[in-house]
Amino acid sequence: MMPRVQYGGRCMDLQDVLMEVREWSAEDRLRLIEEVWDDLSGESPRLPLTAELKDLLDRRIAALEADPENVESWEEIKTFVRRPR
């Protein structure tokens, strides 16, 4: 069963919430994602690390070690994602 929330005086399920969020600006949706991500990071859920994901992480670590200057800051990434299109 999907959780239901009260919003604006009405009861909404997850699909209702998603429909509402889709009407928000991209900046507001990104802000929501950041808030949810920060909230989840405090819970430290233990998800299984698949072999495929481990391989991907190993490749990324190797790429970073091979060229440590080839990185972008979190601020640069946020600016890129939030740029007008």
C-alpha positions in Angstrom: 0.0 0.0 0.0 1.3 3.4 -1.0 1.7 6.0 1.8 -0.8 8.9 1.8 0.0 12.5 2.8 -2.1 15.6 3.6 -1.3 18.5 1.3 -3.3 21.6 0.9 -6.3 20.1 2.7 -6.5 17.0 0.6 -5.2 13.5 1.0 -2.6 12.5 -1.7 -0.9 9.2 -2.5 2.5 9.0 -4.2 1.1 9.4 -7.7 -0.8 12.5 -6.7 2.4 14.0 -5.1 4.4 13.2 -8.3 1.9 14.8 -10.5 2.0 17.9 -8.3 5.8 18.0 -8.2 6.0 17.7 -12.0 4.3 21.1 -12.2 7.2 22.7 -10.2 10.1 24.5 -11.9 13.2 22.5 -12.5 15.0 24.5 -9.8 12.4 23.6 -7.2 12.5 19.9 -8.2 16.3 19.9 -7.9 15.9 21.5 -4.5 13.5 18.8 -3.5 15.9 16.1 -4.7 18.7 17.6 -2.7 16.6 17.7 0.4 15.4 14.1 0.0 19.0 13.0 -0.7 20.3 14.8 2.4 17.6 13.2 4.4 18.3 9.7 3.1 22.1 10.1 3.6 21.4 10.6 7.3 19.7 7.2 7.5 22.6 5.2 5.9 20.5 2.5 4.3 22.6 -0.6 3.6 21.8 -1.5 0.0 23.5 -4.5 -1.6 26.5 -3.7 -3.8 26.0 -5.6 -7.0 29.0 -6.9 -9.1 28.0 -4.5 -11.9 28.0 -1.5 -9.6 31.3 -2.6 -7.9 32.9 -2.8 -11.4 31.6 0.7 -12.3 32.9 2.1 -9.0 36.2 0.5 -9.5 36.5 1.9 -13.1 35.6 5.4 -11.8 38.2 5.2 -8.9 40.8 4.0 -11.4 40.0 6.9 -13.7 40.3 9.4 -10.8 43.6 7.9 -9.7 44.9 8.1 -13.3 43.9 11.8 -13.7 43.1 13.4 -10.4 42.9 16.9 -12.0 40.0 15.8 -14.3 37.2 16.5 -11.8 34.4 19.0 -11.3 33.3 20.5 -8.0 29.8 20.0 -6.7 29.1 23.7 -7.3 30.2 23.3 -11.0 27.9 20.4 -11.4 24.9 22.2 -9.8 25.5 25.2 -12.0 25.6 23.0 -15.1 22.4 21.1 -14.2 20.6 24.3 -13.4 21.7 26.2 -16.5 18.9 27.5 -18.8 18.3 25.3 -21.8 
